[in-house]
Amino acid sequence: MKKNVFTLFLVLAFTSGVSLSEPLANEDKMGVYTNSIEQMLRLESEEMDLATAALIISEEWSELVRGQSYLDVLDKMAHKLQKRIEEQGVANSYKSVKVINAYLFDELGYKSISEARNPDDLFLHIVMDRKRGYCLSLSILYLSIGERLGLPLYGVVVPGHFFVRYDDGRYSFNIETTSNGVFVPDKHYEREFDLDKVSSDSIYMKKLNERQILGCLFNNLGNTYLEAGNIDRALSSLEHAVDINPKLAEGHTNLGNVYLKMGRTKDAIYEYRESLEINPVAAKTHNNLGNAYMKTDELYEAISEYEDALRLDPNFIDGYKSLSNAYCTKGDYRQARSVLREAISSKPGDSGLYSQVGDVYRKAGNWQEALSEYGIALNIKANSAMAHFGMGVCFGELGMKKKEISSYTKALAAKPDLMEAMVNLGNAYFTQKDYAPAIKYYKQAVKLKADDSNIFFNLGSAYFNTGNYKAASNEYKKCIALEPNMSEAHRGLGITYYYLREFELAWEHLKKAQSLGAEVPEALLSAIESEL
């Protein structure tokens, strides 16, 4: 299990524990003796040691990792290979690559994973423990061994992929670590990744030095920290990535994603544009730029980016969903549905698409049509939280309270942290004057979203209706702290203070409510005035 550790004293005595006669090629590098990434980044590239840097990153990720033990294993592997290469008479030769391949992939059984879904698979210590990895992590292992053997091996990056290249000035070929080290020609990557459409001064297909490889690792590390919910570490890692490799499009895209999550929308737009200058055919980056434009209410620019994303990748389902949402925001519900129908024609088994069609009908006020689409979604995926939620909204609008409550309850069973369902379920019970469960769900909702003044207002009103005026006053005060000019909250608090016989406070808040436009019964004001 991964454990995020953000303040560690990293102590790595980076000297080999292996006592063998032949020295390894990296033993005199200053990078072998560093104990922090900051120290490593101050070195020139030729002084860095890739495995040391990668294992420092592993130690930052988990306090359970002892980097030195993995370096000892790498040194032993390199010594074993060094001996075999010499025995086979292929020292200082491109033929030594076949010896490495046979050792890593055939004898030790290292293998590729199809998708990098588990963030742990990024880290060198995990690759060595599990003998599996994806393109970047397997390549870092391969390059770390090559560095110890003094072989002319280089990292190479293309959009969304990483591999190794052997180049001694006479022989040059690519080594695909995700396919047991098979040799792959340049043309394969150029065709597979549309490299004829990327900027000519990009980093792609070029031989990378240790610093640049580390920059690629920082790029992936930033995504890993983002998935773990550590925005600060994600930001730091991706800023390193962009600083080291300014011509790596993915670094700018991923930094833009962090900025967007932080609410720094203009910075996100800048990074997405920088990325697209390098790689204009990245559909996901166009989609993300569209999302950023939606945040700044630049609706037509957003639609244009979503359309570009779909032109580049007609099978990009999230692009259809984003474009439909933009048309909904524009009020063009017909076009919003049309976009989703196009997506459904290529992916008819996607429950989320039918659920979103239901959302479009719901936003247009077509409750029955919406219910029909949600029903299709639930036939595909019975525990679709959003389909149940959408049904709940429709049943509420149709006055079908029992079905509304049932739908929200099912939505929460499928997704217990669906805050909107909690609030709406509380509202449904409130309208039926069933205040105890209303209070229960409002209290759950406010734990998830403690900055929503409306939830505090609803909770205060529910307490008020049970006669618990003290609790009501506390919730109204929290509401006003978040939204000082909410007239209804001042009125509710004023009436609550009246029942608590705190007449001066009642007068103060009721007059404030009046000044903000709320209607306050004159009889109530007169009654308070007579008590003052």
C-alpha positions as CSV (number, residue, x, y, z in Angstrom):
1,M,0.0,0.0,0.0
2,K,1.4,3.4,-0.9
3,K,1.9,5.9,1.8
4,N,2.4,9.6,1.1
5,V,5.1,11.1,3.2
6,F,5.8,14.8,2.7
7,T,8.4,15.6,5.4
8,L,11.2,13.1,5.5
9,F,14.8,13.3,6.3
10,L,16.3,11.3,3.5
11,V,19.4,9.4,4.5
12,L,21.0,7.4,1.8
13,A,24.6,6.4,2.1
14,F,24.9,5.9,-1.7
15,T,28.0,3.7,-1.7
16,S,27.8,0.2,-3.0
17,G,27.5,-2.6,-0.5
18,V,28.7,-5.0,-3.1
19,S,32.4,-6.0,-2.8
20,L,33.4,-7.1,-6.3
21,S,36.7,-6.6,-8.1
22,E,35.5,-4.8,-11.2
23,P,34.3,-1.3,-10.6
24,L,31.0,-0.1,-12.1
25,A,30.9,2.8,-14.6
26,N,28.8,5.1,-12.3
27,E,30.9,4.7,-9.1
28,D,32.7,8.0,-9.4
29,K,29.6,10.1,-10.2
30,M,28.8,12.8,-7.6
31,G,25.1,11.9,-8.0
32,V,25.7,8.6,-6.3
33,Y,26.4,10.4,-3.0
34,T,23.4,12.8,-3.0
35,N,20.6,12.5,-0.5
36,S,17.9,14.8,-1.8
37,I,16.4,15.8,-5.1
38,E,17.4,19.4,-4.5
39,Q,21.1,18.3,-4.4
40,M,20.7,16.1,-7.4
41,L,19.2,19.0,-9.5
42,R,22.2,21.2,-8.6
43,L,24.5,18.7,-10.4
44,E,25.3,18.8,-14.1
45,S,23.6,16.0,-16.0
46,E,26.7,13.9,-16.5
47,E,27.2,13.8,-12.7
48,M,23.7,12.6,-12.0
49,D,22.9,9.0,-11.2
50,L,19.5,8.1,-12.4
51,A,18.8,5.2,-10.1
52,T,19.8,7.2,-7.0
53,A,17.5,10.0,-8.0
54,A,14.6,7.6,-8.7
55,L,15.1,5.9,-5.3
56,I,15.2,9.3,-3.5
57,I,11.8,9.9,-5.1
58,S,10.7,6.5,-3.8
59,E,11.7,7.4,-0.3
60,E,9.8,10.6,-0.5
61,W,6.7,8.7,-1.6
62,S,7.0,6.1,1.2
63,E,8.9,6.1,4.5
64,L,9.1,2.3,4.3
65,V,11.5,2.4,1.4
66,R,15.2,2.0,2.1
67,G,16.8,3.2,-1.2
68,Q,20.3,1.8,-0.4
69,S,19.0,-1.8,-0.4
70,Y,17.7,-1.4,-4.0
71,L,20.9,0.2,-5.1
72,D,22.8,-2.8,-3.7
73,V,20.6,-5.1,-5.8
74,L,21.1,-3.0,-8.9
75,D,24.9,-3.1,-8.4
76,K,24.7,-6.9,-8.0
77,M,22.7,-7.2,-11.2
78,A,25.1,-5.0,-13.1
79,H,28.1,-7.0,-11.8
80,K,26.5,-10.2,-12.9
81,L,25.8,-8.7,-16.4
82,Q,29.3,-7.3,-16.6
83,K,30.7,-10.7,-16.1
84,R,28.4,-12.3,-18.7
85,I,29.1,-9.6,-21.2
86,E,32.8,-10.2,-20.8
87,E,32.5,-14.0,-21.0
88,Q,30.5,-13.7,-24.3
89,G,33.1,-11.3,-25.7
90,V,30.6,-8.5,-26.4
91,A,32.0,-5.8,-24.0
92,N,31.7,-2.3,-25.4
93,S,29.4,-3.6,-28.2
94,Y,25.8,-3.2,-29.2
95,K,25.6,-7.0,-28.8
96,S,25.6,-6.5,-25.0
97,V,22.0,-5.3,-25.3
98,K,20.9,-8.9,-26.1
99,V,22.6,-10.1,-22.9
100,I,20.7,-7.5,-20.8
101,N,17.4,-8.5,-22.5
102,A,17.9,-12.2,-21.8
103,Y,18.8,-11.5,-18.2
104,L,16.0,-9.0,-17.4
105,F,13.1,-10.4,-19.4
106,D,13.8,-14.1,-19.8
107,E,15.7,-15.0,-16.7
108,L,14.3,-12.6,-14.1
109,G,10.9,-12.3,-15.7
110,Y,10.4,-8.5,-15.8
111,K,7.3,-7.7,-17.7
112,S,5.2,-4.8,-18.9
113,I,1.7,-3.9,-17.6
114,S,-0.8,-2.9,-20.2
115,E,-2.0,0.3,-18.4
116,A,-0.4,2.5,-15.8
117,R,-3.5,2.5,-13.5
118,N,-1.7,1.9,-10.3
119,P,0.4,4.9,-9.4
120,D,2.8,2.7,-7.4
121,D,4.0,1.2,-10.7
122,L,5.9,4.5,-11.4
123,F,8.5,3.9,-8.7
124,L,11.7,2.0,-9.3
125,H,11.5,0.1,-6.0
126,I,8.1,-1.2,-6.9
127,V,9.3,-2.3,-10.4
128,M,12.1,-4.2,-8.7
129,D,9.8,-5.7,-6.1
130,R,7.1,-6.8,-8.5
131,K,9.2,-7.3,-11.6
132,R,6.7,-5.3,-13.6
133,G,6.3,-1.8,-14.8
134,Y,5.2,0.4,-17.6
135,C,7.2,2.2,-20.3
136,L,8.9,4.9,-18.2
137,S,9.5,2.8,-15.0
138,L,10.9,-0.2,-16.9
139,S,13.1,2.1,-19.0
140,I,14.5,3.7,-15.9
141,L,15.5,0.3,-14.6
142,Y,17.0,-0.5,-18.0
143,L,18.9,2.8,-18.1
144,S,20.1,2.4,-14.5
145,I,21.7,-0.9,-15.4
146,G,23.2,0.6,-18.6
147,E,24.6,3.5,-16.6
148,R,26.4,1.0,-14.3
149,L,27.8,-0.9,-17.3
150,G,28.9,2.3,-19.1
151,L,26.8,1.6,-22.1
152,P,25.6,4.4,-24.5
153,L,22.0,4.0,-23.6
154,Y,19.6,7.0,-23.7
155,G,16.0,7.6,-22.8
156,V,13.6,8.7,-25.6
157,V,10.2,10.2,-25.1
158,V,7.2,10.5,-27.5
159,P,3.7,11.7,-26.6
160,G,2.5,9.4,-23.9
161,H,5.3,6.9,-24.3
162,F,9.0,6.3,-23.3
163,F,11.6,3.9,-24.5
164,V,15.4,3.4,-24.6
165,R,17.9,3.9,-27.4
166,Y,21.4,2.5,-27.9
167,D,23.7,4.8,-29.8
168,D,27.5,4.4,-29.9
169,G,28.0,6.7,-32.9
170,R,28.1,3.7,-35.3
171,Y,25.1,1.6,-34.3
172,S,21.8,3.2,-33.2
173,F,18.5,1.4,-32.5
174,N,15.5,1.7,-30.2
175,I,14.8,-0.8,-27.4
176,E,11.2,-1.3,-26.5
177,T,11.2,-2.2,-22.8
178,T,7.4,-2.9,-22.8
179,S,8.1,-5.7,-25.4
180,N,11.0,-7.6,-23.8
181,G,13.6,-5.3,-25.3
182,V,12.6,-5.8,-28.9
183,F,14.2,-3.4,-31.4
184,V,11.8,-1.0,-33.0
185,P,12.5,1.4,-35.9
186,D,12.0,5.1,-35.7
187,K,9.3,5.0,-38.3
188,H,7.1,3.0,-36.0
189,Y,7.1,5.7,-33.4
190,E,6.8,8.5,-36.0
191,R,3.7,6.9,-37.5
192,E,2.1,5.7,-34.2
193,F,2.4,9.1,-32.4
194,D,1.8,11.5,-35.3
195,L,5.2,13.0,-34.9
196,D,5.1,14.7,-38.3
197,K,2.5,17.1,-36.7
198,V,4.4,18.1,-33.6
199,S,6.8,21.0,-33.3
200,S,10.2,20.5,-34.9
201,D,12.0,21.8,-31.7
202,S,10.1,19.5,-29.4
203,I,11.9,17.0,-27.1
204,Y,10.3,14.0,-28.9
205,M,12.5,11.3,-30.5
206,K,15.7,13.0,-29.2
207,K,18.3,11.3,-27.0
208,L,17.7,12.5,-23.4
209,N,20.3,13.0,-20.8
210,E,19.9,12.1,-17.1
211,R,18.4,15.5,-16.2
212,Q,15.8,15.3,-19.0
213,I,14.9,11.7,-18.0
214,L,14.4,13.0,-14.5
215,G,12.1,15.7,-15.9
216,C,10.0,13.0,-17.5
217,L,9.8,11.2,-14.2
218,F,8.7,14.4,-12.5
219,N,6.0,14.8,-15.0
220,N,4.5,11.3,-14.1
221,L,5.2,11.9,-10.5
222,G,3.1,15.1,-10.5
223,N,0.2,13.1,-11.8
224,T,0.7,10.5,-9.1
225,Y,0.6,13.1,-6.4
226,L,-2.4,14.7,-8.0
227,E,-4.3,11.3,-7.9
228,A,-3.2,11.0,-4.2
229,G,-4.8,14.4,-3.4
230,N,-1.5,16.1,-2.6
231,I,-1.8,19.3,-4.7
232,D,1.4,20.9,-3.3
233,R,3.6,18.0,-4.2
234,A,1.9,17.7,-7.6
235,L,2.5,21.3,-8.3
236,S,6.2,21.2,-7.2
237,S,6.9,18.0,-9.3
238,L,5.2,19.4,-12.4
239,E,7.0,22.8,-12.1
240,H,10.3,20.8,-12.0
241,A,9.1,18.9,-15.1
242,V,8.3,22.0,-17.1
243,D,11.5,23.8,-16.0
244,I,13.7,20.8,-17.0
245,N,11.8,19.9,-20.2
246,P,10.0,23.0,-21.5
247,K,9.4,21.3,-24.8
248,L,7.6,18.3,-23.4
249,A,3.9,19.0,-24.1
250,E,2.6,16.6,-21.5
251,G,4.4,18.6,-18.7
252,H,2.5,21.7,-19.6
253,T,-0.8,19.9,-19.9
254,N,-0.4,18.2,-16.5
255,L,0.7,21.5,-14.9
256,G,-2.4,23.1,-16.4
257,N,-4.5,20.3,-14.8
258,V,-3.1,21.2,-11.4
259,Y,-3.6,24.9,-11.9
260,L,-7.2,24.2,-13.0
261,K,-7.8,22.2,-9.9
262,M,-6.3,25.0,-7.8
263,G,-8.7,27.6,-9.4
264,R,-5.8,29.3,-11.2
265,T,-7.7,29.2,-14.5
266,K,-5.7,31.8,-16.4
267,D,-2.5,29.9,-15.6
268,A,-4.1,26.7,-16.7
269,I,-5.1,28.2,-20.0
270,Y,-1.5,29.4,-20.5
271,E,-0.1,26.0,-19.9
272,Y,-2.6,24.3,-22.2
273,R,-1.8,26.7,-25.0
274,E,2.0,26.1,-24.5
275,S,1.3,22.4,-24.7
276,L,-0.7,22.7,-27.9
277,E,2.1,24.8,-29.5
278,I,4.3,21.8,-29.1
279,N,1.8,19.1,-29.9
280,P,-1.3,20.5,-31.6
281,V,-2.9,17.0,-32.1
282,A,-3.4,16.2,-28.4
283,A,-7.2,15.7,-28.2
284,K,-7.2,15.6,-24.4
285,T,-5.3,18.8,-24.1
286,H,-7.9,20.5,-26.4
287,N,-10.6,19.1,-24.2
288,N,-8.9,20.4,-21.0
289,L,-8.5,23.8,-22.5
290,G,-12.2,23.8,-23.3
291,N,-12.9,23.0,-19.7
292,A,-10.7,25.9,-18.6
293,Y,-12.6,28.2,-21.0
294,M,-15.9,27.0,-19.5
295,K,-14.6,28.2,-16.1
296,T,-14.0,31.7,-17.5
297,D,-17.4,31.7,-19.3
298,E,-15.7,31.8,-22.7
299,L,-18.4,29.5,-24.1
300,Y,-17.6,29.8,-27.8
301,E,-13.9,29.2,-27.3
302,A,-14.7,26.1,-25.2
303,I,-17.0,24.7,-27.9
304,S,-14.3,25.3,-30.5
305,E,-11.7,23.3,-28.4
306,Y,-14.1,20.5,-27.8
307,E,-14.8,20.2,-31.5
308,D,-11.1,20.2,-32.2
309,A,-10.7,17.3,-29.7
310,L,-13.4,15.3,-31.4
311,R,-12.0,16.0,-34.8
312,L,-8.7,14.6,-33.7
313,D,-10.2,11.7,-31.9
314,P,-13.8,10.8,-32.9
315,N,-13.8,8.0,-30.2
316,F,-13.1,10.4,-27.4
317,I,-16.2,9.9,-25.3
318,D,-15.3,12.6,-22.7
319,G,-15.1,15.1,-25.5
320,Y,-18.7,14.4,-26.5
321,K,-19.8,14.8,-22.9
322,S,-17.9,18.1,-22.5
323,L,-19.3,19.5,-25.8
324,S,-22.8,18.5,-24.8
325,N,-22.4,20.3,-21.5
326,A,-21.2,23.4,-23.3
327,Y,-24.3,23.4,-25.5
328,C,-26.5,22.9,-22.4
329,T,-24.8,26.0,-20.9
330,K,-25.6,27.8,-24.0
331,G,-29.2,26.7,-23.8
332,D,-29.1,24.7,-27.0
333,Y,-30.5,21.5,-25.7
334,R,-31.3,20.0,-29.1
335,Q,-27.7,20.3,-30.1
336,A,-26.6,19.0,-26.7
337,R,-28.7,15.8,-27.2
338,S,-27.5,15.4,-30.8
339,V,-23.8,15.4,-29.7
340,L,-24.6,12.7,-27.1
341,R,-26.6,10.6,-29.6
342,E,-23.5,10.6,-31.8
343,A,-21.4,9.3,-28.9
344,I,-24.0,6.6,-28.1
345,S,-23.9,5.4,-31.7
346,S,-20.2,4.5,-31.2
347,K,-20.5,3.4,-27.6
348,P,-24.0,2.2,-26.9
349,G,-23.1,0.4,-23.7
350,D,-22.0,3.6,-21.9
351,S,-24.5,4.2,-19.1
352,G,-23.1,7.6,-18.4
353,L,-24.0,8.8,-21.9
354,Y,-27.7,8.0,-21.4
355,S,-27.6,9.5,-18.0
356,Q,-26.3,12.7,-19.5
357,V,-29.0,12.7,-22.1
358,G,-31.4,12.5,-19.2
359,D,-29.7,15.5,-17.7
360,V,-30.2,17.5,-20.9
361,Y,-33.9,16.7,-20.9
362,R,-34.1,17.6,-17.2
363,K,-32.4,20.9,-17.6
364,A,-34.9,21.7,-20.4
365,G,-37.8,20.8,-18.1
366,N,-38.8,17.6,-20.0
367,W,-39.2,15.4,-16.9
368,Q,-40.8,12.3,-18.6
369,E,-38.2,12.2,-21.4
370,A,-35.5,12.5,-18.8
371,L,-36.9,9.7,-16.7
372,S,-36.9,7.5,-19.8
373,E,-33.2,8.1,-20.5
374,Y,-32.3,7.5,-16.9
375,G,-34.2,4.3,-17.0
376,I,-32.0,3.1,-20.0
377,A,-28.9,4.1,-18.1
378,L,-30.0,2.0,-15.1
379,N,-30.8,-0.9,-17.3
380,I,-27.1,-0.8,-18.4
381,K,-25.7,0.0,-14.9
382,A,-28.2,-0.6,-12.0
383,N,-26.1,1.2,-9.5
384,S,-25.5,4.4,-11.5
385,A,-25.6,7.1,-8.8
386,M,-26.1,10.0,-11.3
387,A,-29.0,8.2,-13.0
388,H,-30.7,7.6,-9.6
389,F,-30.0,11.2,-8.7
390,G,-31.4,12.6,-11.9
391,M,-34.5,10.5,-11.4
392,G,-34.9,11.9,-7.9
393,V,-34.8,15.5,-9.3
394,C,-37.5,14.6,-11.9
395,F,-39.7,12.8,-9.3
396,G,-39.4,15.9,-7.1
397,E,-40.5,18.2,-9.9
398,L,-43.5,15.9,-10.6
399,G,-44.5,15.9,-7.0
400,M,-43.8,12.2,-6.5
401,K,-42.2,12.4,-3.1
402,K,-41.9,8.8,-2.2
403,K,-40.2,8.0,-5.5
404,E,-38.0,11.1,-5.1
405,I,-36.8,9.9,-1.7
406,S,-36.3,6.4,-2.9
407,S,-34.2,7.6,-5.9
408,Y,-31.9,9.8,-3.7
409,T,-31.5,6.9,-1.2
410,K,-30.4,4.6,-4.1
411,A,-28.0,7.3,-5.4
412,L,-26.4,7.5,-1.9
413,A,-26.2,3.7,-1.7
414,A,-24.2,3.8,-5.0
415,K,-22.1,6.8,-4.1
416,P,-22.2,7.6,-0.3
417,D,-20.3,10.9,-0.7
418,L,-22.7,12.4,-3.3
419,M,-23.3,15.7,-1.5
420,E,-26.1,16.9,-3.9
421,A,-28.1,13.8,-3.2
422,M,-27.7,14.3,0.6
423,V,-29.0,17.9,0.3
424,N,-31.9,17.0,-2.0
425,L,-32.9,14.1,0.2
426,G,-32.8,16.4,3.2
427,N,-35.0,18.9,1.3
428,A,-37.4,16.1,0.3
429,Y,-37.9,15.1,3.9
430,F,-38.1,18.8,4.9
431,T,-41.0,19.4,2.6
432,Q,-42.8,16.5,4.1
433,K,-42.2,18.0,7.6
434,D,-40.2,15.0,8.5
435,Y,-37.4,17.0,10.1
436,A,-35.3,14.4,11.9
437,P,-34.1,12.7,8.7
438,A,-33.8,16.1,7.0
439,I,-31.4,17.1,9.8
440,K,-29.5,13.9,9.5
441,Y,-28.8,14.4,5.8
442,Y,-28.0,18.1,6.0
443,K,-25.4,17.3,8.7
444,Q,-23.9,14.7,6.5
445,A,-23.8,17.1,3.6
446,V,-22.2,20.0,5.6
447,K,-19.3,17.7,6.6
448,L,-18.5,17.3,2.9
449,K,-19.0,20.9,2.0
450,A,-18.5,23.2,5.0
451,D,-18.4,26.3,2.8
452,D,-22.0,26.1,1.5
453,S,-24.1,28.6,3.3
454,N,-27.3,27.2,1.9
455,I,-26.8,23.9,3.7
456,F,-26.4,25.7,7.0
457,F,-29.5,27.7,6.3
458,N,-31.5,24.5,5.6
459,L,-30.1,22.8,8.7
460,G,-31.0,25.9,10.8
461,S,-34.5,25.9,9.4
462,A,-35.0,22.2,10.1
463,Y,-33.9,22.7,13.7
464,F,-36.2,25.7,14.0
465,N,-39.1,23.6,12.9
466,T,-38.4,21.0,15.7
467,G,-38.4,23.8,18.3
468,N,-34.6,23.5,18.9
469,Y,-34.0,27.2,18.7
470,K,-30.5,27.1,20.2
471,A,-29.3,24.7,17.5
472,A,-31.1,26.7,14.9
473,S,-29.4,29.9,15.9
474,N,-26.0,28.2,15.7
475,E,-26.6,27.1,12.1
476,Y,-28.0,30.4,11.0
477,K,-24.9,32.1,12.4
478,K,-22.6,29.8,10.5
479,C,-24.6,30.6,7.4
480,I,-24.2,34.4,7.9
481,A,-20.5,33.9,8.6
482,L,-20.2,32.5,5.1
483,E,-22.7,34.8,3.4
484,P,-23.1,38.0,5.5
485,N,-25.8,39.5,3.2
486,M,-28.2,36.5,3.0
487,S,-31.5,38.2,4.0
488,E,-33.3,35.0,4.7
489,A,-30.6,33.9,7.2
490,H,-30.8,37.2,9.1
491,R,-34.6,36.9,9.2
492,G,-34.4,33.3,10.4
493,L,-31.8,34.2,13.0
494,G,-33.9,37.2,14.2
495,I,-37.0,35.1,14.6
496,T,-35.0,32.4,16.4
497,Y,-33.6,35.0,18.8
498,Y,-37.2,36.2,19.4
499,Y,-38.1,32.7,20.6
500,L,-35.0,32.6,22.7
501,R,-36.1,35.9,24.2
502,E,-32.9,37.7,23.1
503,F,-34.8,40.7,21.9
504,E,-31.9,43.0,21.1
505,L,-30.3,40.5,18.8
506,A,-33.7,39.6,17.3
507,W,-34.3,43.3,16.5
508,E,-30.7,43.7,15.1
509,H,-31.0,40.8,12.6
510,L,-34.6,41.4,11.6
511,K,-33.8,45.0,10.7
512,K,-30.8,43.8,8.8
513,A,-33.0,41.4,7.0
514,Q,-35.4,44.2,6.1
515,S,-32.5,46.3,4.8
516,L,-31.4,43.5,2.6
517,G,-34.9,43.2,1.1
518,A,-36.6,40.4,3.2
519,E,-40.2,40.8,4.3
520,V,-40.5,41.0,8.1
521,P,-44.0,41.0,9.7
522,E,-44.6,44.4,11.3
523,A,-46.4,42.6,14.1
524,L,-43.3,40.8,15.0
525,L,-41.2,44.0,15.0
526,S,-43.8,45.6,17.2
527,A,-43.8,42.7,19.6
528,I,-40.0,42.9,19.9
529,E,-40.1,46.7,20.3
530,S,-42.4,46.4,23.2
531,E,-40.0,44.0,24.9
532,L,-37.0,46.4,24.5
